[in-house]
Amino acid sequence: MEAAARVEEMIREVSQVVGVTAVAAEPAVIGKPMSTSFFKSKKFEERRHLFGGIVLLSMLFFGNYMPIIVTLLLLLVVALMAIYTYSGFRTALLISVAAFFLEFTLLYLRHYTTFNGVVITLWESLELSLVTSLFFSMLFGAFVWVRALLRRKRAGFDEVVGAFNLYIWIAVIYACLYTFVSKEDLKAFHLDDQLVKGMDMKDWMKNFNDLFYFSFCTQTTLGYGDIVPVSHFARALAVTQAMIGQFYVAVVLTYILNLWIQNLGKQVIKSPDA
């Protein structure tokens, strides 16, 4: 009986040792597939937000010197990266490609017709299609991004950068909307007592940059008055943008900053130097 008891004790000791070894070796096993999922890692997410912020801020300073195709493609890449972060690559690709081909097909069907007396060429159709694809991608990306941010229980520096990028996103979305409005209505906006050219493709980049600037002034409620919405629909969009911009700062951005400050406070308390 004593021998049997000793054998049982030895088996228990061996099993405990094996169990501890397995637990200790578990992180090494888990660490291997982590290298394959680098694009979903925390470091890549932080770099993605920083990259998006750099691209969005470059629009403010260098938009007039960049070709429209390069600008739209960079913004589209940022939108797809954000949707991939919070929703998945297939969803992002499907929304972007579907919006692009739908708009491109509709514009190409009237390739040999005129709109407001201006002939729409194939290259100009490509640019307008990219704006449409950018609009729907950013609209969906903003939805999934806000939903993900509001579900956070903790926030770090990358979440703060992401919330800041999303604020700029809203201005880009409304810039696309204002571009669509000016495309359909030549009298929708006034710029320095002159009409903003709605479908003049020769000034396409300048028109988009002017409306991008107007979008930021409206969202931040600066109201310089150099660009004024004239049509009823343009005014309605400006009012909704001002409301959404203030609501975002008061609710979403404040919530993320509060979580970040709480997280910093917990780190200071847990610090051995405190």
Stockholm file with secondary structure:
# STOCKHOLM 1.0

chainA/1-274         MEAAARVEEMIREVSQVVGVTAVAAEPAVIGKPMSTSFFKSKKFEERRHLFGGIVLLSMLFFGNYMPIIVTLLLLLVVALMAIYTYSGFRTALLISVAAFFLEFTLLYLRHYTTFNGVVITLWESLELSLVTSLFFSMLFGAFVWVRALLRRKRAGFDEVVGAFNLYIWIAVIYACLYTFVSKEDLKAFHLDDQLVKGMDMKDWMKNFNDLFYFSFCTQTTLGYGDIVPVSHFARALAVTQAMIGQFYVAVVLTYILNLWIQNLGKQVIKSPDA
#=GR chainA/1-274 SS CHHHHHHHHHHHHHHHHHHHHHHHHHHHHHHHHHHHTGGGSHHHHHHHHHHHHHHHHHHHHHGGGSCHHHHHHHHHHHHHHHHHHHTCHHHHHHHHHHHHHHHHHHHHHTTTSEETTEECCHHHHHHHHHHHHHHHHHHHHHHHHHHHHHTCSCCCHHHHHHHHHHHHHHHHHHHHHHHHHHHHCTTSEEETTEECCSSCGGGHHHHHHHHHHHHHHHHTTCCCSSEEECSHHHHHHHHHHHHHHHHIIIIIIHHHHHHHHHHHHHHHHHCTTC
#=GC SS_cons         CHHHHHHHHHHHHHHHHHHHHHHHHHHHHHHHHHHHTGGGSHHHHHHHHHHHHHHHHHHHHHGGGSCHHHHHHHHHHHHHHHHHHHTCHHHHHHHHHHHHHHHHHHHHHTTTSEETTEECCHHHHHHHHHHHHHHHHHHHHHHHHHHHHHTCSCCCHHHHHHHHHHHHHHHHHHHHHHHHHHHHCTTSEEETTEECCSSCGGGHHHHHHHHHHHHHHHHTTCCCSSEEECSHHHHHHHHHHHHHHHHIIIIIIHHHHHHHHHHHHHHHHHCTTC
//
